[in-house]
Amino acid sequence: MRHTVFALSLTLLTGCAGAYKTSYVTGAVTKQVATEAYNPYSELFNDKLDECCANDACNPESPNVITKTQLDECMGPAYEKATHDKIETASKAYYEIAEIHTSVMKSVDASPEEMKAVTNELVASAIDLIALLPDGDKLVAKLKMLIGKK
Amino acid sequence: MGAAEITTLITSIITGIAKVTKVTREALAKSLEDMAADVRKGGLIPDELLAKVEADNDRLNDIRDNLPD
């Protein structure tokens, strides 16, 4: 009887700690992958913008000025305004859920189910974001591999 | 072992677990703060990511808005 009670208690304790650890590690890895995915995109985005604006092409006073459409074409589908607007919208959604995730993980009262649910939401929103980046499929696969999600 | 002893044992174990769990969770929460600081140094905080996305978008809009249609 005593052994049974002890075993049950230990299982309960391990389960709670395990849920916390899993949610924390998954959250941290997700946040790291999301940021690391955006940083190179940002560099390429800015390089592309510099390239498209070379020769005073983005100066409205210049004879070399290009149109909005020409800029979009020069930026290409991965970096044009429409794509970047989607990235910004996804980033805001990701940021909001990441804030909630952090507060839940810091909360002493959060249940394992609550932690798991918010972690799943965080992963889903990070996937929505990084899928918009060039090679998004590979980045999503990398994230899933790191967090052990199928 | 009588029923009273078993009840006392179970109560003691549950109380002990609750205390250990609370201490563990508080310690983990504290370590989370430390790790958050490490993450911040590495620029991995989501608000920094959002700030970077917004800065890039602002730059694009500032340029694009001044171009002819």
Backbone of each chain as ProteinMPNN parsed JSONL, in Angstrom:
{"seq_chain_A": "MRHTVFALSLTLLTGCAGAYKTSYVTGAVTKQVATEAYNPYSELFNDKLDECCANDACNPESPNVITKTQLDECMGPAYEKATHDKIETASKAYYEIAEIHTSVMKSVDASPEEMKAVTNELVASAIDLIALLPDGDKLVAKLKMLIGKK", "coords_chain_A": {"N_chain_A": [[0.837, -1.212, 0.0], [1.866, 1.225, 0.915], [3.947, 1.48, -0.861], [2.533, 1.635, -3.251], [1.144, 4.046, -2.981], [3.319, 5.78, -2.84], [4.494, 5.345, -5.337], [2.442, 6.223, -7.02], [2.331, 8.909, -6.29], [4.875, 9.767, -6.997], [4.792, 9.405, -9.727], [2.852, 11.267, -10.42], [4.135, 13.65, -9.692], [6.419, 13.575, -11.337], [5.16, 13.652, -13.784], [4.011, 16.239, -13.788], [6.336, 17.853, -13.625], [7.572, 16.992, -15.942], [5.79, 17.833, -17.955], [6.061, 20.566, -17.663], [8.792, 20.918, -18.26], [8.903, 19.942, -20.9], [7.152, 21.732, -22.194], [8.51, 24.104, -21.71], [11.041, 23.74, -22.924], [10.272, 23.194, -25.575], [9.029, 25.613, -26.191], [11.184, 27.427, -25.92], [12.949, 26.51, -27.886], [11.374, 26.861, -30.135], [11.066, 29.649, -30.163], [13.699, 30.379, -30.553], [14.284, 29.254, -33.067], [12.466, 30.644, -34.676], [13.383, 33.309, -34.52], [15.987, 33.004, -35.453], [15.417, 32.219, -37.984], [14.313, 34.484, -39.109], [16.321, 36.457, -39.041], [18.427, 36.057, -41.114], [16.736, 36.393, -43.309], [15.978, 39.04, -43.013], [18.396, 40.375, -43.459], [18.871, 39.698, -46.16], [16.589, 40.814, -47.272], [16.994, 43.568, -46.806], [19.352, 43.938, -48.225], [18.408, 43.388, -50.772], [16.609, 45.456, -51.112], [18.353, 47.624, -51.085], [19.74, 47.042, -53.389], [17.721, 47.236, -55.323], [17.217, 49.902, -55.161], [19.432, 51.09, -56.103], [21.469, 53.408, -57.97], [19.999, 55.702, -57.552], [17.343, 55.019, -57.841], [15.148, 54.99, -56.159], [14.629, 57.515, -55.499], [12.384, 60.037, -55.643], [12.86, 62.41, -56.95], [14.706, 61.893, -58.807], [15.787, 61.252, -62.192], [16.014, 58.616, -62.693], [14.093, 57.318, -61.324], [11.985, 54.654, -60.159], [8.835, 52.872, -60.548], [6.179, 51.955, -58.195], [5.312, 49.4, -58.844], [7.464, 48.465, -60.322], [9.366, 48.381, -58.345], [8.286, 46.397, -56.706], [8.476, 44.235, -58.433], [11.221, 44.1, -58.732], [11.986, 43.492, -56.125], [10.943, 40.98, -55.879], [8.99, 37.902, -55.373], [9.525, 36.886, -52.802], [10.289, 38.997, -51.196], [8.738, 41.218, -51.647], [6.296, 43.898, -51.049], [3.674, 42.864, -50.467], [4.215, 40.281, -49.52], [5.841, 40.872, -47.339], [4.068, 42.261, -45.758], [2.354, 40.212, -45.0], [4.136, 38.734, -43.494], [4.613, 40.495, -41.42], [2.068, 40.607, -40.22], [1.831, 37.934, -39.39], [3.96, 37.869, -37.628], [3.094, 39.557, -35.611], [0.951, 38.115, -34.573], [2.327, 35.872, -33.695], [4.019, 37.063, -31.814], [2.178, 37.9, -29.886], [1.13, 35.442, -28.906], [3.477, 34.345, -28.02], [4.109, 35.987, -25.896], [2.025, 35.329, -24.17], [2.639, 32.659, -23.793], [5.112, 32.853, -22.431], [4.25, 34.091, -20.059], [2.529, 32.152, -19.036], [4.315, 30.063, -18.617], [5.832, 31.152, -16.629], [4.05, 31.263, -14.622], [3.13, 29.985, -11.511], [0.876, 28.63, -10.972], [-0.116, 27.496, -13.291], [-1.615, 24.85, -15.117], [-0.545, 21.555, -16.282], [-1.95, 20.959, -18.631], [-2.724, 23.451, -19.526], [-0.24, 24.593, -20.037], [0.646, 22.921, -22.062], [-1.264, 23.403, -24.04], [-0.889, 26.145, -24.649], [1.692, 26.071, -25.536], [1.443, 24.517, -27.82], [-0.053, 26.298, -29.338], [1.818, 28.322, -29.624], [3.808, 27.049, -31.153], [2.333, 26.532, -33.469], [1.79, 29.149, -34.371], [4.357, 30.079, -34.803], [5.127, 28.404, -36.851], [3.351, 29.269, -38.836], [4.469, 31.745, -39.277], [7.23, 31.282, -40.052], [6.861, 29.749, -42.283], [6.3, 31.519, -44.243], [8.672, 32.565, -45.03], [11.546, 32.531, -47.285], [12.41, 29.259, -48.384], [10.719, 28.195, -46.539], [9.45, 25.735, -46.084], [11.551, 23.997, -45.47], [12.48, 25.202, -43.161], [10.306, 24.91, -41.462], [10.245, 22.154, -41.307], [12.655, 21.75, -40.006], [12.178, 22.96, -37.538], [10.109, 21.331, -36.586], [11.473, 18.939, -36.388], [13.346, 19.53, -34.399], [11.733, 19.934, -32.166], [10.508, 17.589, -31.972], [8.072, 17.108, -33.204], [5.529, 15.749, -35.269]], "CA_chain_A": [[0.0, 0.0, 0.0], [2.737, 2.385, 1.015], [4.674, 1.557, -2.133], [1.597, 2.071, -4.293], [0.91, 5.479, -2.784], [4.558, 6.471, -3.2], [4.65, 5.258, -6.796], [1.443, 7.115, -7.626], [2.744, 10.293, -6.018], [6.065, 10.047, -7.794], [4.346, 9.502, -11.122], [2.164, 12.556, -10.535], [5.153, 14.706, -9.616], [7.222, 13.482, -12.556], [4.295, 14.093, -14.878], [3.903, 17.703, -13.737], [7.639, 18.413, -13.975], [7.807, 16.64, -17.344], [4.969, 18.726, -18.778], [6.67, 21.892, -17.584], [10.054, 20.878, -18.984], [8.6, 19.79, -22.324], [6.59, 22.999, -22.686], [9.54, 25.144, -21.665], [12.058, 23.469, -23.952], [9.64, 23.378, -26.887], [8.835, 27.053, -26.363], [12.485, 28.086, -26.109], [13.475, 26.105, -29.197], [10.521, 27.503, -31.149], [11.405, 31.076, -30.208], [15.032, 30.5, -31.133], [14.208, 28.952, -34.509], [11.736, 31.736, -35.34], [14.264, 34.474, -34.646], [17.111, 32.655, -36.315], [14.919, 32.128, -39.361], [14.033, 35.816, -39.649], [17.531, 37.276, -39.166], [19.015, 36.045, -42.472], [15.749, 36.962, -44.23], [16.056, 40.488, -42.865], [19.614, 40.828, -44.156], [18.654, 39.579, -47.609], [15.538, 41.784, -47.599], [17.593, 44.899, -46.856], [20.292, 43.934, -49.355], [17.604, 43.439, -51.989], [16.066, 46.815, -51.194], [19.483, 48.48, -51.495], [20.041, 46.712, -54.796], [16.648, 47.78, -56.169], [17.237, 51.369, -55.092], [20.722, 51.585, -56.597], [21.404, 54.435, -59.037], [18.973, 56.71, -57.214], [16.061, 54.561, -58.393], [14.046, 55.196, -55.211], [14.543, 58.951, -55.234], [11.334, 60.546, -56.533], [13.366, 63.564, -57.706], [15.715, 61.434, -59.767], [15.262, 60.776, -63.501], [16.079, 57.14, -62.707], [13.11, 56.778, -60.358], [11.162, 53.524, -60.622], [7.46, 52.891, -60.011], [5.902, 50.986, -57.12], [5.243, 48.062, -59.46], [8.83, 48.057, -60.671], [10.05, 48.016, -57.093], [7.76, 45.075, -56.307], [9.053, 43.219, -59.325], [12.649, 43.984, -58.414], [12.103, 42.811, -54.816], [10.617, 39.555, -56.077], [7.884, 37.406, -54.537], [9.919, 36.585, -51.416], [10.589, 40.205, -50.416], [7.875, 42.351, -52.027], [5.459, 44.452, -49.975], [2.567, 41.968, -50.102], [4.768, 39.189, -48.705], [6.307, 41.393, -46.056], [2.877, 42.581, -44.95], [1.903, 38.936, -44.407], [5.124, 38.379, -42.46], [4.387, 41.368, -40.267], [0.834, 40.152, -39.558], [2.14, 36.666, -38.711], [4.87, 38.178, -36.516], [2.293, 40.125, -34.512], [0.209, 37.003, -33.962], [3.337, 35.057, -33.01], [4.47, 37.819, -30.643], [1.125, 37.87, -28.86], [1.057, 34.114, -28.292], [4.752, 34.132, -27.319], [3.983, 36.69, -24.616], [1.144, 34.509, -23.331], [3.413, 31.452, -23.447], [6.086, 33.208, -21.397], [3.575, 34.346, -18.77], [2.021, 30.865, -18.524], [5.453, 29.284, -18.129], [6.303, 31.759, -15.372], [3.003, 31.142, -13.621], [3.279, 28.813, -10.645], [-0.418, 27.945, -10.897], [-0.563, 26.951, -14.581], [-1.724, 23.387, -15.144], [0.178, 20.963, -17.422], [-2.784, 21.062, -19.842], [-2.658, 24.85, -19.962], [1.097, 24.793, -20.601], [0.717, 22.189, -23.324], [-2.116, 24.082, -25.021], [-0.289, 27.408, -25.094], [2.901, 25.707, -26.294], [0.977, 24.115, -29.161], [-0.434, 27.529, -30.059], [3.063, 29.014, -29.965], [4.433, 26.313, -32.259], [1.507, 26.742, -34.669], [1.951, 30.511, -34.893], [5.733, 30.182, -35.321], [5.123, 27.723, -38.16], [2.682, 30.191, -39.759], [5.407, 32.822, -39.599], [8.428, 30.881, -40.796], [6.457, 29.177, -43.573], [6.237, 32.62, -45.216], [10.03, 32.948, -45.41], [12.103, 31.663, -48.328], [12.733, 27.927, -47.832], [9.854, 28.008, -45.364], [9.183, 24.298, -45.856], [12.719, 23.422, -44.797], [12.544, 25.766, -41.813], [9.237, 24.266, -40.686], [10.696, 20.771, -41.051], [13.727, 21.825, -39.001], [11.543, 23.225, -36.239], [9.386, 20.119, -36.166], [12.458, 17.926, -35.994], [13.961, 19.925, -33.123], [10.806, 19.803, -31.036], [9.962, 16.236, -31.979], [6.662, 17.14, -33.631], [5.348, 15.154, -36.601]], "C_chain_A": [[0.874, 1.267, 0.0], [3.507, 2.592, -0.301], [3.788, 2.086, -3.253], [1.378, 3.578, -4.216], [2.139, 6.264, -3.229], [4.742, 6.501, -4.725], [3.684, 6.198, -7.508], [1.866, 8.576, -7.479], [3.92, 10.686, -6.889], [5.702, 10.238, -9.272], [3.692, 10.856, -11.379], [3.172, 13.695, -10.59], [5.995, 14.741, -10.889], [6.431, 13.992, -13.754], [4.204, 15.601, -14.935], [5.214, 18.341, -14.183], [7.937, 18.154, -15.449], [7.054, 17.554, -18.276], [5.586, 20.118, -18.812], [7.928, 21.943, -18.449], [9.811, 20.816, -20.498], [8.093, 21.109, -22.908], [7.651, 24.078, -22.735], [10.536, 24.965, -22.804], [11.486, 23.69, -25.35], [9.474, 24.864, -27.187], [10.144, 27.759, -26.67], [13.052, 27.764, -27.495], [12.688, 26.808, -30.31], [10.889, 28.975, -31.303], [12.768, 31.279, -30.869], [14.985, 30.287, -32.651], [13.528, 30.102, -35.26], [12.647, 32.938, -35.555], [15.411, 34.181, -35.593], [16.685, 32.527, -37.772], [14.74, 33.529, -39.942], [15.309, 36.624, -39.896], [18.174, 37.233, -40.554], [18.062, 36.619, -43.517], [15.868, 38.484, -44.211], [17.269, 41.048, -43.598], [19.419, 40.803, -45.663], [17.624, 40.592, -48.097], [16.152, 43.185, -47.765], [18.607, 45.014, -47.998], [19.53, 44.096, -50.68], [17.046, 44.852, -52.199], [17.159, 47.794, -51.637], [19.773, 48.294, -52.985], [18.993, 47.35, -55.727], [16.675, 49.306, -56.217], [18.57, 51.961, -55.569], [20.486, 52.569, -57.742], [20.257, 55.414, -58.804], [17.566, 56.311, -57.665], [14.882, 54.78, -57.44], [13.93, 56.651, -54.775], [13.518, 59.551, -56.18], [11.78, 61.739, -57.379], [14.33, 63.15, -58.825], [15.079, 61.038, -61.11], [15.255, 59.252, -63.584], [14.997, 56.487, -61.85], [12.269, 55.653, -60.975], [9.761, 53.632, -60.013], [7.33, 51.859, -58.874], [5.927, 49.555, -57.682], [6.631, 47.546, -59.809], [9.623, 47.659, -59.421], [9.599, 46.629, -56.632], [8.384, 43.966, -57.155], [10.525, 42.986, -59.011], [12.843, 43.213, -57.095], [11.801, 41.315, -54.948], [9.574, 39.061, -55.091], [8.257, 37.171, -53.069], [10.046, 37.834, -50.553], [9.653, 41.378, -50.716], [6.927, 42.731, -50.876], [4.366, 43.481, -49.511], [3.053, 40.833, -49.194], [5.173, 39.709, -47.334], [5.152, 41.812, -45.155], [2.351, 41.322, -44.258], [2.842, 38.516, -43.269], [4.901, 39.222, -41.206], [3.132, 40.931, -39.496], [1.099, 38.86, -38.77], [3.044, 36.904, -37.506], [4.105, 38.729, -35.323], [1.524, 39.031, -33.792], [1.152, 36.122, -33.142], [3.783, 35.757, -31.726], [3.446, 37.745, -29.512], [1.077, 36.517, -28.15], [2.362, 33.811, -27.531], [4.73, 34.809, -25.95], [3.129, 35.872, -23.646], [1.899, 33.261, -22.869], [4.393, 31.75, -22.315], [5.399, 33.4, -20.052], [3.017, 33.054, -18.181], [3.173, 30.048, -17.935], [5.998, 29.852, -16.82], [5.287, 31.568, -14.249], [3.158, 29.843, -12.83], [1.996, 27.979, -10.66], [-0.856, 27.27, -12.202], [-0.564, 25.42, -14.558], [-0.925, 22.841, -16.326], [-0.612, 21.085, -18.717], [-2.702, 22.467, -20.432], [-1.31, 25.126, -20.644], [1.207, 24.135, -21.979], [-0.072, 22.919, -24.416], [-1.454, 25.349, -25.555], [0.999, 27.142, -25.881], [2.524, 25.279, -27.703], [0.589, 25.331, -29.996], [0.805, 28.291, -30.51], [3.727, 28.364, -31.175], [3.655, 26.571, -33.555], [1.728, 28.14, -35.245], [3.367, 30.722, -35.43], [5.821, 29.521, -36.695], [4.46, 28.618, -39.212], [3.646, 31.282, -40.22], [6.551, 32.333, -40.486], [8.095, 30.234, -42.14], [6.409, 30.252, -44.66], [7.621, 33.01, -45.727], [10.53, 32.048, -46.551], [12.586, 30.353, -47.701], [11.922, 27.629, -46.568], [9.595, 26.545, -45.034], [10.319, 23.646, -45.075], [12.799, 23.908, -43.352], [11.493, 25.127, -40.898], [9.651, 22.837, -40.324], [11.765, 20.755, -39.967], [13.13, 22.044, -37.604], [10.849, 21.971, -35.717], [10.348, 19.031, -35.696], [13.034, 18.252, -34.613], [13.021, 19.731, -31.93], [10.13, 18.439, -31.013], [8.488, 16.176, -32.328], [6.546, 16.585, -35.044], [4.455, 16.039, -37.456]], "O_chain_A": [[0.67, 2.208, -0.766], [3.686, 3.715, -0.774], [4.224, 2.876, -4.091], [1.417, 4.288, -5.221], [2.022, 7.283, -3.908], [5.091, 7.525, -5.311], [4.049, 6.878, -8.467], [1.772, 9.366, -8.418], [3.966, 11.783, -7.445], [6.235, 11.11, -9.958], [3.934, 11.503, -12.399], [3.072, 14.59, -11.429], [6.25, 15.809, -11.446], [6.969, 14.675, -14.624], [4.308, 16.189, -16.011], [5.218, 19.253, -15.011], [8.497, 19.015, -16.128], [7.602, 18.009, -19.28], [5.628, 20.765, -19.858], [8.118, 22.857, -19.251], [10.435, 21.544, -21.269], [8.538, 21.546, -23.97], [7.699, 24.873, -23.674], [10.836, 25.901, -23.546], [12.131, 24.298, -26.205], [9.744, 25.317, -28.3], [10.21, 28.592, -27.573], [13.569, 28.643, -28.184], [13.26, 27.284, -31.29], [11.009, 29.486, -32.417], [12.967, 32.22, -31.638], [15.576, 31.051, -33.414], [13.962, 30.484, -36.346], [12.679, 33.515, -36.641], [15.764, 35.008, -36.434], [17.494, 32.705, -38.683], [14.986, 33.744, -41.129], [15.376, 37.394, -40.854], [18.443, 38.291, -41.124], [18.493, 37.248, -44.484], [15.861, 39.132, -45.258], [17.178, 42.071, -44.276], [19.756, 41.76, -46.36], [17.755, 41.158, -49.182], [15.868, 43.89, -48.733], [18.706, 46.052, -48.651], [19.948, 44.831, -51.574], [17.018, 45.366, -53.318], [16.918, 48.678, -52.458], [20.014, 49.249, -53.723], [19.327, 47.92, -56.767], [16.219, 49.919, -57.181], [18.807, 53.164, -55.456], [19.439, 52.557, -58.39], [19.63, 55.89, -59.75], [16.702, 57.169, -57.849], [13.731, 54.757, -57.875], [13.23, 56.976, -53.816], [13.739, 59.578, -57.391], [11.163, 62.047, -58.398], [14.711, 63.96, -59.67], [13.952, 60.543, -61.141], [14.581, 58.669, -64.433], [14.981, 55.269, -61.669], [11.898, 55.7, -62.148], [9.541, 54.398, -59.074], [8.213, 51.036, -58.633], [6.483, 48.638, -57.077], [6.942, 46.369, -59.625], [10.433, 46.732, -59.443], [10.412, 45.799, -56.225], [8.762, 42.909, -56.651], [11.015, 41.856, -59.019], [13.751, 42.391, -56.974], [12.347, 40.495, -54.209], [9.302, 39.72, -54.087], [7.397, 37.249, -52.192], [9.928, 37.761, -49.33], [9.773, 42.431, -50.09], [6.778, 42.007, -49.892], [4.159, 43.299, -48.311], [2.385, 40.473, -48.224], [4.894, 39.089, -46.308], [5.251, 41.727, -43.931], [1.957, 41.356, -43.093], [2.407, 38.016, -42.232], [4.99, 38.726, -40.082], [3.139, 40.891, -38.266], [0.652, 38.713, -37.633], [2.917, 36.228, -36.485], [4.415, 38.417, -34.173], [1.45, 39.013, -32.564], [0.816, 35.686, -32.041], [3.91, 35.123, -30.678], [3.794, 37.556, -28.346], [0.993, 36.463, -26.923], [2.347, 33.106, -26.522], [5.259, 34.279, -24.973], [3.458, 35.737, -22.467], [1.81, 32.86, -21.708], [4.491, 30.987, -21.354], [5.893, 32.936, -19.025], [3.029, 32.874, -16.963], [3.026, 29.421, -16.886], [6.556, 29.12, -16.003], [5.622, 31.694, -13.072], [3.298, 28.759, -13.397], [2.023, 26.777, -10.396], [-1.855, 26.55, -12.219], [0.361, 24.788, -14.047], [-0.651, 23.576, -17.275], [-0.031, 21.289, -19.783], [-2.623, 22.653, -21.646], [-1.243, 25.793, -21.676], [1.769, 24.697, -22.919], [0.38, 23.039, -25.555], [-1.457, 25.6, -26.76], [1.35, 27.902, -26.784], [3.201, 25.633, -28.668], [0.862, 25.393, -31.195], [0.853, 28.833, -31.614], [4.153, 29.049, -32.105], [4.25, 26.801, -34.607], [1.84, 28.303, -36.46], [3.561, 31.456, -36.398], [6.505, 30.017, -37.59], [4.941, 28.716, -40.341], [3.644, 31.689, -41.382], [6.809, 32.905, -41.545], [8.942, 30.175, -43.032], [6.47, 29.943, -45.85], [7.737, 33.704, -46.736], [10.011, 30.952, -46.761], [13.117, 30.36, -46.591], [12.369, 26.921, -45.667], [9.528, 26.159, -43.867], [10.096, 22.86, -44.154], [13.134, 23.15, -42.442], [11.751, 24.845, -39.728], [9.441, 22.374, -39.203], [11.787, 19.866, -39.116], [13.526, 21.402, -36.632], [10.991, 21.606, -34.55], [10.075, 18.305, -34.741], [13.19, 17.37, -33.768], [13.461, 19.405, -30.827], [9.292, 18.161, -30.154], [7.746, 15.328, -31.833], [7.357, 16.905, -35.914], [4.183, 15.709, -38.611]]}, "seq_chain_B": "MGAAEITTLITSIITGIAKVTKVTREALAKSLEDMAADVRKGGLIPDELLAKVEADNDRLNDIRDNLPD", "coords_chain_B": {"N_chain_B": [[-0.805, -2.249, 9.447], [-2.912, 0.418, 10.368], [-6.066, 1.988, 9.395], [-6.033, 4.696, 10.085], [-3.33, 5.271, 10.197], [-2.584, 4.86, 7.583], [-4.057, 6.867, 6.353], [-2.833, 9.108, 7.511], [-0.284, 8.781, 6.494], [-0.716, 9.027, 3.723], [-1.696, 11.653, 3.635], [0.554, 13.026, 4.564], [2.375, 12.457, 2.545], [1.132, 13.625, 0.324], [1.076, 16.308, 1.134], [3.798, 16.75, 1.315], [4.573, 16.366, -1.34], [3.178, 18.462, -2.534], [4.518, 20.625, -1.417], [7.142, 20.207, -2.355], [6.672, 20.295, -5.096], [5.801, 22.934, -5.371], [8.092, 24.359, -4.569], [9.854, 23.411, -6.485], [8.641, 24.329, -8.849], [8.774, 27.063, -8.388], [11.51, 27.407, -8.324], [12.115, 26.644, -10.923], [10.753, 28.63, -12.275], [12.278, 30.789, -11.548], [14.679, 30.071, -12.692], [13.865, 30.24, -15.252], [13.669, 32.971, -15.609], [16.385, 33.605, -15.52], [17.237, 32.23, -17.758], [15.757, 33.531, -19.64], [17.064, 35.933, -19.648], [19.485, 35.167, -20.791], [18.567, 34.406, -23.265], [17.683, 36.853, -24.153], [20.093, 38.199, -24.475], [21.006, 36.874, -26.666], [19.347, 37.841, -28.554], [16.884, 36.654, -28.943], [14.369, 37.162, -28.137], [10.879, 37.37, -28.588], [9.738, 39.98, -28.89], [11.795, 41.467, -29.886], [12.182, 40.315, -32.321], [9.756, 40.98, -33.556], [10.06, 43.76, -33.556], [12.134, 44.031, -35.346], [10.993, 43.045, -37.7], [8.988, 44.953, -38.06], [10.559, 47.247, -38.361], [11.87, 46.683, -40.75], [9.664, 46.591, -42.442], [8.748, 49.211, -42.206], [10.849, 50.568, -43.375], [10.682, 49.681, -46.01], [8.111, 50.623, -46.676], [8.448, 53.41, -46.364], [10.143, 53.991, -48.455], [8.754, 52.929, -50.686], [6.257, 54.271, -50.645], [6.872, 56.8, -51.564], [7.312, 56.514, -54.201], [6.321, 56.804, -57.677], [3.119, 55.667, -58.999]], "CA_chain_B": [[-0.991, -0.772, 9.451], [-4.34, 0.74, 10.458], [-6.608, 2.979, 8.442], [-5.601, 6.033, 10.496], [-1.919, 5.432, 9.816], [-2.54, 4.993, 6.12], [-4.559, 8.222, 6.035], [-1.785, 10.06, 7.889], [0.82, 8.607, 5.543], [-1.121, 9.622, 2.437], [-1.751, 13.108, 3.821], [1.933, 13.522, 4.654], [3.002, 12.366, 1.218], [0.53, 14.648, -0.557], [1.565, 17.619, 1.581], [5.212, 16.812, 0.91], [4.63, 16.546, -2.803], [2.726, 19.827, -2.843], [5.602, 21.557, -1.062], [8.259, 19.997, -3.29], [6.232, 20.787, -6.409], [5.776, 24.405, -5.329], [9.485, 24.808, -4.542], [10.436, 23.088, -7.796], [8.064, 25.239, -9.846], [9.311, 28.402, -8.153], [12.916, 27.379, -8.752], [12.109, 26.621, -12.39], [10.334, 29.96, -12.729], [13.432, 31.674, -11.377], [15.672, 29.732, -13.712], [13.295, 30.745, -16.5], [14.08, 34.381, -15.683], [17.808, 33.616, -15.88], [17.368, 31.793, -19.141], [15.203, 34.607, -20.479], [18.131, 36.932, -19.779], [20.427, 34.622, -21.78], [17.897, 34.471, -24.559], [17.651, 38.262, -24.534], [21.435, 38.541, -24.97], [21.133, 36.282, -27.996], [18.398, 38.471, -29.468], [15.871, 35.67, -29.307], [13.087, 37.533, -27.543], [9.921, 37.641, -29.669], [9.459, 41.394, -29.175], [12.881, 41.958, -30.728], [11.88, 39.815, -33.672], [8.676, 41.817, -34.092], [10.609, 45.092, -33.806], [12.943, 43.941, -36.564], [10.047, 42.901, -38.819], [8.33, 46.257, -38.251], [11.564, 48.195, -38.88], [12.058, 46.358, -42.169], [8.452, 46.987, -43.162], [8.733, 50.682, -42.234], [11.842, 51.017, -44.375], [10.113, 49.407, -47.341], [6.979, 51.535, -46.902], [8.955, 54.774, -46.528], [10.682, 54.098, -49.822], [7.74, 52.607, -51.692], [5.191, 55.281, -50.647], [7.31, 57.995, -52.289], [7.497, 56.21, -55.631], [5.096, 56.964, -58.488], [2.365, 54.417, -59.246]], "C_chain_B": [[-2.491, -0.44, 9.428], [-4.751, 1.814, 9.472], [-6.125, 4.394, 8.773], [-4.168, 6.296, 10.065], [-1.78, 5.637, 8.305], [-2.979, 6.395, 5.704], [-3.484, 9.262, 6.342], [-0.635, 10.006, 6.88], [0.498, 9.287, 4.218], [-1.133, 11.141, 2.533], [-0.342, 13.695, 3.833], [2.588, 13.529, 3.283], [2.459, 13.452, 0.3], [1.024, 16.037, -0.175], [3.013, 17.806, 1.138], [5.356, 17.08, -0.565], [4.245, 17.965, -3.191], [3.838, 20.825, -2.556], [6.756, 21.438, -2.049], [7.909, 20.558, -4.669], [6.291, 22.312, -6.452], [7.21, 24.948, -5.388], [10.131, 24.587, -5.914], [9.951, 24.074, -8.857], [8.628, 26.651, -9.673], [10.764, 28.49, -8.604], [13.006, 27.4, -10.277], [11.718, 27.978, -12.948], [11.5, 30.933, -12.623], [14.478, 31.379, -12.463], [15.191, 30.182, -15.087], [13.692, 32.208, -16.709], [15.54, 34.473, -16.125], [17.989, 33.255, -17.35], [16.817, 32.847, -20.091], [16.255, 35.69, -20.699], [19.156, 36.465, -20.816], [19.861, 34.745, -23.176], [17.899, 35.903, -25.074], [19.013, 38.683, -25.118], [21.629, 38.013, -26.392], [20.138, 36.844, -28.983], [17.251, 37.566, -29.855], [14.486, 35.994, -28.743], [12.098, 37.908, -28.646], [9.667, 39.121, -29.932], [10.572, 42.007, -30.025], [12.702, 41.501, -32.174], [10.815, 40.695, -34.316], [9.208, 43.209, -34.432], [11.411, 45.105, -35.111], [12.051, 43.846, -37.81], [9.406, 44.264, -39.121], [9.303, 47.283, -38.828], [11.795, 47.953, -40.368], [10.857, 46.818, -42.988], [8.358, 48.512, -43.279], [9.685, 51.204, -43.301], [11.286, 50.847, -45.78], [8.987, 50.402, -47.652], [7.44, 52.966, -47.142], [9.471, 54.991, -47.95], [9.554, 53.984, -50.85], [6.669, 53.694, -51.804], [5.567, 56.532, -51.441], [7.491, 57.762, -53.789], [6.199, 56.456, -56.407], [4.426, 55.605, -58.732], [2.772, 53.791, -60.581]], "O_chain_B": [[-3.238, -0.944, 8.59], [-3.926, 2.452, 8.816], [-5.844, 5.19, 7.877], [-3.829, 7.394, 9.625], [-0.99, 6.452, 7.826], [-2.375, 7.025, 4.837], [-3.247, 10.177, 5.553], [-0.092, 11.032, 6.47], [1.316, 10.02, 3.662], [-0.648, 11.835, 1.639], [-0.075, 14.718, 3.203], [3.269, 14.484, 2.91], [3.214, 14.116, -0.41], [1.351, 16.848, -1.041], [3.402, 18.87, 0.654], [6.156, 17.915, -0.989], [4.876, 18.591, -4.043], [4.079, 21.748, -3.335], [7.286, 22.444, -2.521], [8.73, 21.204, -5.32], [6.759, 22.906, -7.424], [7.507, 25.869, -6.149], [10.847, 25.445, -6.431], [10.736, 24.586, -9.655], [8.922, 27.345, -10.646], [11.198, 29.488, -9.18], [13.856, 28.08, -10.852], [12.264, 28.431, -13.954], [11.692, 31.789, -13.487], [15.067, 32.281, -13.057], [15.994, 30.47, -15.975], [14.007, 32.631, -17.822], [15.898, 35.289, -16.975], [18.766, 33.872, -18.078], [17.329, 33.038, -21.194], [16.341, 36.286, -21.773], [19.638, 37.261, -21.622], [20.545, 35.124, -24.127], [18.089, 36.148, -26.266], [19.084, 39.413, -26.107], [22.321, 38.622, -27.208], [20.073, 36.39, -30.126], [16.703, 37.679, -30.951], [13.554, 35.198, -28.859], [12.437, 38.679, -29.544], [9.405, 39.5, -31.074], [10.335, 42.944, -30.787], [13.033, 42.22, -33.116], [10.948, 41.106, -35.469], [8.856, 43.777, -35.466], [11.366, 46.07, -35.874], [12.318, 44.479, -38.831], [9.297, 44.671, -40.277], [8.928, 48.092, -39.677], [11.904, 48.897, -41.15], [11.006, 47.362, -44.082], [7.945, 49.041, -44.312], [9.375, 52.147, -44.029], [11.398, 51.735, -46.625], [8.92, 50.953, -48.751], [6.905, 53.661, -48.006], [9.257, 56.041, -48.554], [9.417, 54.814, -51.749], [6.217, 54.012, -52.904], [4.692, 57.244, -51.933], [7.784, 58.688, -54.545], [5.107, 56.33, -55.852], [5.065, 54.554, -58.679], [2.248, 52.743, -60.956]]}, "name": "protein", "num_of_chains": 2, "seq": "MRHTVFALSLTLLTGCAGAYKTSYVTGAVTKQVATEAYNPYSELFNDKLDECCANDACNPESPNVITKTQLDECMGPAYEKATHDKIETASKAYYEIAEIHTSVMKSVDASPEEMKAVTNELVASAIDLIALLPDGDKLVAKLKMLIGKKMGAAEITTLITSIITGIAKVTKVTREALAKSLEDMAADVRKGGLIPDELLAKVEADNDRLNDIRDNLPD"}
